[in-house]
Amino acid sequence: MSLRKAYAATLQWLRVRRGLSQADFQDKADQGHISRLEASSVSASVDLSADLAQALGLRPLSFLTLVAAADEGKTARSALDEVLAELHQLGVLDEFLPREPQTLTPPQTAAVEGKLRQVQELKRAGLSQTEISVKLGMPRTTVRRMWHAQN
């Protein structure tokens, strides 16, 4: 089963189980969109999934657990047991997770900053540009550019 079909089946199953019509979700998405979701002809965003879960009286994690269980042909309990084991193995069960992504320095930028720092340290140590070039295995033009760079 595809995840989209499992999502559609779970959404429809929960909606019917709760005695709701597609129109009851109109504050989250129009009836036509709910119909297309249940027909598995479109996919839902994470935000819409959270909104639909809320409309069904569930936490987003509960809703997505049911979707994953349906996709894998398992019960919600067995899916959750596997998830707990997986998170335990990763060592993240008791960690608080970041709520927003961090701004990361691209690896190339970090490498350039490291080389610049090395050139500046060797310059302060009294080495010439040629000596730094040989010591670091860098082209003299690169050393010259970094020699004159401002930190």
N, C-alpha and C positions, 0 to 999 in steps of 0.2 A: 504494500500500500504506500502511496506517496504521502509525504507529510501534508501536502495541501488537501488531499482527500481525507486524511485523518482529522485535520483541522475542521473541515466542512462537516464531517460526520459527528465530531464531538460538539461543535457549536449547535448543530441541529438537535442532537440528542439531549443536550442540556436545556436548550430552549423549550423543547416539547415537554421534557421532564418537569420544568418549572411552570409549565402552563402559559408560556408567553408566545405572542405572535411576533412575526418579523417586524411589524409596525411598532411594537413596544420598545424597539431599540432606536426609534427615530431621533432621540437626543444624542445618540452616539454615531449613527450612520443611517442613511435613508434605506427604506425597505428594499429597494432594488439592489443596493450594495450588499445587504444581508443575504438576499436571495442568491446573488452571484457568489458570495462566500460559501454558502451552503451547497451550491452547485459545483464548487471547487473550480470555478472559472477565473477567479481572481485570488490574489493573496492579500493578507492583512498585514499592516505595519505593526511594529511592537506597541506603539501608542494605541492603535485601534484595538489590538488584542487586550491590552490592559483595560480599556474602556468597556469592551464587551464582557470581560470577566467581572468587572464591577457591576454591570447591568444584570449579570446572572447571579450576583451575590457571592462571588468568589474572589479570592486574591488572584492576581495574574499568574503567580507560580502554580496555584492549584489548577487553573484552567490549562496552562501549558503542560503540566504534568499529565493531565488526562489526555491531551492531544498526543504527547509522546507515547503514553501507554497504548493508546489506540493504534498509533503508527507501528509499534513494535509487537502488537498482539498480546499485550500483557495486562495484568491488573494494575491499578494505580499503586497498590501496596508493593508489588514486586518491582515496579519502576522506581518507586521512592527508595526501596531498599538498595537497589543498584546505585542510585544517585548518591545515597549516603555513603556507601562503600567507596565509590569513586572519589567523592570529596574528601573522605577520610584519608584515602591513599595519597591524594594531593597535599594533604596537611592543611587544608583551608577551612575546615568545618567551624572552627571557633575564631576565625579572623574576621575583623570588620573590613569590608571592602570599600574601595573608593567610590564615591557617588558620581564623580566626573572624571573624564580622562585627564591625564597629566600632559603638559607640554614637554615633549621629549626632544632632546638634541639629536638630529640625524647623525648616524655613525660617521659619515664623511666630515661633517662639521666638527665633531669631537676629535677626529684624527688630525684635522688641520690645526685645531686649537692646541692639541698636544705637541705637534711639531713646532708651532709658533712659540710655545712655552719653552721647549728645549733650546731653540735658537736663541731666545732672549736670555735664558740662564747661562748658556755658553758664552754669549756676548758679554754678560756681566762678569763672567769668570776670566775674561781677557783674551779669548780665542779670536782669531781673525775669521773673516767670512770663508776663506779658503779652507782653513782648519775645520771649521764647523761643517762645511760641505763634505769634506772627506770623512769626518767622524760620524756624521749622521747618514752618509750615503745619499745626499740630496743634491740636485743640480745647484750650481752656484747662483743661477738667476732666482731660484726659489729662496735660497738663503738670503740673497740680497733684498728681496721683497720683504721677507719676514724680519730682516735686520732693521729695516726702516719702519716697520709697522708699529703703530701705537696700540698699547694694550687697552 
